[in-house]
Amino acid sequence: MSDLKASVVETQNGFHVEGYEKIEYDFTFLDGVFNPQNKQLADCYERWGRALAVMDLNIYNLYGEQMQKYFDHHKLELKIHKTMIGEKAKSMDTLLSIVDSMTDFGIIRKEPVLVVGGGLVTDVAGFACAAYRRNTNFIRIPTTVIGLIDASVSIKVAVNYGNYKNRLGAYHAPMHTFLDFTFLKTLPEGQVRNGFAELIKISTCGHLRTFDLLDQYCERLIATKFGRVDDESGEVRKAADEINRSGIYEMLKLETPNLHEIGLDRVIAYGHTWSPLHELTPDVPLRHGHAISIDMAYSATLANGRKLISDEEHHRLLNLFSRAGLSMDHVDFNEEVLAKATAAILKTRDGKLRAAVPNPIGSCVFLNDVTAEEMNAALRRHKEMMKEYPRNGEGLDAFVDSSDTGYTLNDVPVEALTKGQPSTNGTHTNGIAQKMANGLPNGLKEVLANGYENGYKN
């Protein structure tokens, strides 16, 4: 939430306005946010007696019934907007479908929308709230590792524009964020791995103790979903809780003085110099964690070439990516893409590269003087090194699928089908009747039966 303090004074030729906006929002660690005995969420909606929730269809299918019982128990009306948001559907069309539901619901000024899901959902729904009446409150419940560790920390909300990731967006803080790590019990392993990259990011450049814990427990953290399943001794859970809390706290300390990114030298931008372009370059996009892992691994090779990290540190970092099954390279990460991504990030960062690289592990330095020749030489060396690693440095579960974006029917993304685009087999799909005739998975039948397809109404 925010509060504005401002003043206006006369000048010789006009007026001078000066304003300071107070931004405050809270985080609550709460396992079992939808447990009826936990009143914290219900208390946020007691004043209104109702709630509009925006949530991903996967999450609805897993937790929708439990969520409904929670709101029924606390005698609160619940309306759910179910959507299917992936990188290709992280768009203005999807945002406008959420706006339609907010209008139909009759959101009152200051009434918070409840947003439940991964980082994609919280990004798009958060931007819809930022745009709706220029400032509508929202409460955030992230459900993925990336959502809990990374997206929940920032106040940035956005949609993609073409192949440009997060090109349209705003800075809009939620009223409250509930951090419930029990959601990880049902998270696919590929998504756990995807979020693991964000913890490598913050620890490599900002928190050595967390990096050491990730290195020590890497495989066990992923296999047990951060100690939420198959961890009889509780050892991994204990380590995971320290990692999660420390990682979030470190990112908050780094982000809080710079919430609106007025300062462009950002430690947590490690892995985000070249990845914004190459993440969406393949026909099937890379998962965000894999895209930034490629960027981080390459950046580490660049740093090692400058002796900013030792050979031992370099190999330790690359080995951690490999052990986690994260990507360190892919075929589309080449000199052409590197040049295009560099040109794009220079515009974003006010003409400077500002590439965060470890120096040493646990701290970082920013590079602005890297020439194209040095970048290309580092890339060639990096690709040669990747031959020493499993799969030539390519990751496991590296590309998006139905657990994050892959809602497809007859090989066509659902967001394309809603606009009547042809499928790969030459047939043309129009409307719900045709899709129902094709035999949809139960989840899609549910959302269509309720009158929504990818957030669109009949």
N, C-alpha and C positions, 0 to 999 in steps of 0.2 A: 504494500500500500504506500501511498505517497502523500506528502503535504507540501504546499508551495509557499515559500516566503519570498516576497518580492517588494521592490520599491521603484518609484518613478520620480525623477527630478527634471526640472527644466534645465535646458542648456541654451546657449546663445542662439542657436539656430533650430532648436526643436526640443526633444526630450531624450532622456537616457533611462532605459529600463534594465533592472538587474534583478534576477530571480535565482533562488536556490530551492531545489526540490528535495525534500526529505524522502528517502526511499527506505522502507522497512518491511521485512517479511521474515517468516519463521520457518524453521525446519524441525520436524518432530520424528524421531525414530520410534516406530510403533509397529511391532510385529502383530499381524491380525487386525488390520485397519477396519475390516468388515466383520469382525467379531462383535456381536451385539453388546457384549459387556464393555467394549471400548467406546466410550461416548464422544471421544474427541472430534471425530468427523461430524457426527450428528449435531454437536453443539454449534458448529459453524453454520448450520442451516436452520437452527431452531427459530430464529427471527423470521425466516421466510416461510417455514412450514412446507417447503418443497425444494426440489433441486432438478436442474437440467444437467445431465451427464453426457459428455462426449467420450466415446470409447471405441477402441478397435474391435472389430468383429471377433477376432481370435480371443481377446480378453473377455468379451461378452459371453462367448460360448463356454469359457472356463469358469468365469466368476459372476456372470450375470444373475444367476439364481441366488447366490449367496449375497450379492449386493442388494437385490430386491428385498430379501428377508431382513437385511440390516435396516433398510429405510422403513419397511413396514413395522418392524419392532419399535422404532423410534417415532412412529406415526408421522412420517414425512412422505409426501407425494414424490415419486421419482419418475422422470421422463428420460429415456435414453436415446440419444442419437448414435446409431451404430454406423461405423464407417470402415473403409478399407484403404488405409493410407500406406503407400510405399513411395520410394524415391520418384518413380514416374508419375505418381498421383499426389505428390507433395506440391500441389498446384493451387492457383487461384480458384479454379473450378471447385476443388474440394473445399477450400476455405469458404466459398460462397454458399455451398450446401450447408455448412455449419451455421452460417449467418441466417439462412432460411429457417433453420430449426430454432435459433435464438429468437427470431422475430415471431414465429408461430407460438413459441412458449410464452412470449411477452416478458422477456427479461426486464426487470426493473433496475434503474440506476443503482449501482452499488451491490446488486445481487450477484453472487459469484457463480460462475459456471464451474462444474466439476469436470476435470479432464483426467481420464484414466487411460494409461497406455505407455508405450515406449516413446523414445525421443521424437519420432516422426509425428506422432499424434499430438504430443504436448507442444511441438513447434507450430504446427498448423493451427490447432485450436487456440493456442496462445496468441497467435497473430490475429485470428478472427476476433478474439476478445479485445486486443489492442485497437483494432479498427472499428469495432462496433461502438457507435456513439463516441468514438475516439478514445474511449477508456472504460472497459468493462472488467470487473474483477473476475479472477478465476482462482481455483484451488487445484493443486496438481498432485496426482498420485502416480508416480512413475512405476513401471512394472518390469523393466529390463535392466540389465547391468548398466548399459549406456545411459538409460533414463535416470537411474538412481545415482550413478557416480558422476555423470558429466552434464547431461541436459538439465538436470534438476538444479544445478549450481548456478548456471547462467540465467540472466533475465532476457536473453536474446530469443526471439521467436521469428519464424520465417517460413517462406515457401521457396521452391526452386523456380527458375525461369529458364525454359529451354534446357540446355546442358549446363547452366550456371547454377551451382548449388547455393541455396539460401540467398539468392540475389535480391529478393524482395522481403523486407522484414521490419522489425521494430525492436525497441527495448521496452519490455513490459513485464514488471515483476508480479508474480502471483501473490495473493494474500498469504498463502500457507502452502507448504509442501510436506506431505506425509511420506516418510521413507520406510517402506515395509518390504524387507528382504525375503519374506516368506513367498513372495511371488516367484522367486527364482526356482522354487520346487518344480514348477511346470514349464520353465523356460527351456527350449531346446538347447542342447550342448553347443551348437553352432553359434547361438546368440550369446551364451556365456563367454565363449571364446572372443566373440566380437567386442563385448564390453571390456574384456581383460586388457585390450589394447589401450583403453583410456587410462587405466591404472598404470600401465607401463609409461604412458606419456607423462603423467604428472610426477611419477616417482623418479624417472630418469633425469628430469631437469629440475626437480624441486624437493625431493624427499628421499634420501638414501635409505633410511630405515624401512620405508615401504617397499622400495626396490628390493632390498635384501629379503624381505618376507615373500614377495612375489617369486623371487628366484628360488627360495627354499621350498615353497609349497605349490609351485606352478601347476603341475599335472593334477595334484590332489584338489586344488581349488576348482579347477574346471570340471573334474569328474564328479565332485560332490556338490557342484553348484554353490560354491562358497560356503560349504559346510551345512547346507540345508537338507541334503539327502545323504544317506550311507556314510555318516560320520559318527560312529558309535562312541568313540572316545571323546568327541567334542574338541579335539585338538585343532582341526582345520577351521571349525566354526569360530574358535577363539582368535585364531590368526586372521580369519576373514573379517571379523568384526573390527579388529584393530586396523586392518588395511583399508576397509571401507570408510571408517570414521576419519582416519588420518588423511586419506585421499580427498575426501569431500572438504575437510577442514582446510587442507593446504590450498585447494582450488578456490575456496571462498576467500581465504586471506589474500590470494593473488588477484582475484576478480573484484572484490569489494571496493578497493580504491579506484577502480577503473571500469565501473559497470557499463558505461556508455562507450567504452573503447576510445576514449579521447587519446590515451596513450597507446601507441601502436606496437611498441616492443612488449610482447606478451609471452611470458614463459609457457603458458598453456597452449600456445600456438605451435609448439613442437609437433611436427607431423602434419601441419596444416598449411604448408607453403605451396607444395605442388599437388597435394591430394584433392583439393576442391575441384580440379579439372579432371584428373585421371580417374576419380571415383566413378564418374558418369560416362567415361569414354567407351567402355565395352558395351556391346549390345545389351547384355544383362549386367546391370551395374554391380560394382564391387560393394560389399558391405562396408560401412563406414570404418569400422575397426580395422579391416584389412587394408583399406585405402590409406589410412593414416599410418599403419604399420610399415607399408612400403616406403612412405615418405620418411618415417622415423629411421628405418634401417638405412636408407640411402643417405639421409642427413648425417647419420653416425659414420658412414664411410667417408663422407665429405669432411667431417670433423677429424677423423683419424688421419686423413691425408694432410691435415694442417697440424697434427700432433696435439690437438685439443683434448683428445682422449687417447689413452695408450692402446697398444695392440691387444693387451689382455682385457681391458674394458670393452673394446670394440667387439671382440669375440664373445665376451660374456653377454653383451646386449643382444647380439645376433642369435646366440644360442637360446636365449630366453624367448625371443620371437618364434624360433623354430620349434622349441619344446611346447609352446602354447598352440602350435598349429596355425600361427598367423602368417600372413603373406609378407614377404620381403621383396618380391619382384613379380611382375607379370608381363606378358608379351607386349601389351600396349604401352608400357612405361618405357618410352624410347626418347631419343634426342628431340624429335619433333614435338612430342607431347610436353617434354621438359621445357622447351622454348616457349610454347604457347602458355603453359601454366605459369612460367616466370613472368611473362608479359602481363598476364591477368592479375597476378598477386601484386605486382608493382603498382597497379592502379588502386587496388584495395588498400595498400599500405603507404599511400602518399609518396610514391616514387622510389621507395627503398625496399630492399628484399626482406630485411628484418627476420632472417631465418634463424629460429631458435635451435641450437645444437648443444649437446651435453659438453661440459667443460669443468670438472670431470663429471662422472655419473653422480647425480644428486644436486647438481647446479648447472647453469647454462650460460651461454654467451650468444649474442646476436651477430649474424654475419650480413654485411651490406656490400662487400667488395668482391663477391664471387663472380668471376667472368664466365662467359659461355664456354670457353675452352676448359676452364677448371671443372665446371659442372659436367661437361661431356666426358672428360677424362675420368672423373669420379664415377660416373655412370658405367663406363666401360669396365672399370676395375670392380665395381659392385657386382655387375652381372657375371664377371669371371669368378668372383668369390662365391656366388650363389650356386655354382656347379658342385661345391663341396657339401651342400645341404640337401636334405630330402626334398624331392619334387622340384629341384632347382630353385628352391626358395619360394615356391608357390604355396599358398595356404590351404588348409582344410575348410570346407564349407565357406569358401571365400566370396561366393556370389549370392545375391539375394534370392530368397525362395519364399514359399508360402507363409513362413513364420515371420516375415517382415514386409515383403512387398509382392509376393508372387501370386496374387489372386488372378488366375487365368482360366479362361473357358475356350476350348478349341485353340489353344496356343495364342490367344489374344488377351492382353491385359483387360481386366474388367472395366477400367476407366475408359478404354477405347471402345468396348462393347456398348457402354452407355450412350455413346455418340453414334452408334450404328456403323462402325468401321468394319471392313471385311476381315475374315479370319484367314489363316495361311492356307487353308484348303479350298479357298475360293468362295465359300458360302458367305452370305451376308446376314448379320444378325440384327434384328430390330425388335426392341421391346422385351418385356418380361415373358410374354407367352412363348416366344421362340427359345429363350434361354431355359425356361422351364421344360420345354420339350426336349432340350439337349440333355437333360438329366443332371441337375446340379448337386454338388455336395450339400449335405444337410445344413451346414452353416450358412451357405449362400441362399438356400431355400428359405431359411429363417429370416434373413434380412430382407429378402425380396417379398416374402409374405407380409412383412410389416410395412411394406410400401417404400423401402429404400433400396437403391442399388448404388453402391459406392457413394453414399450420401445424397444421391439424387432422389427426388420424390416422383411418384407416378404422375 
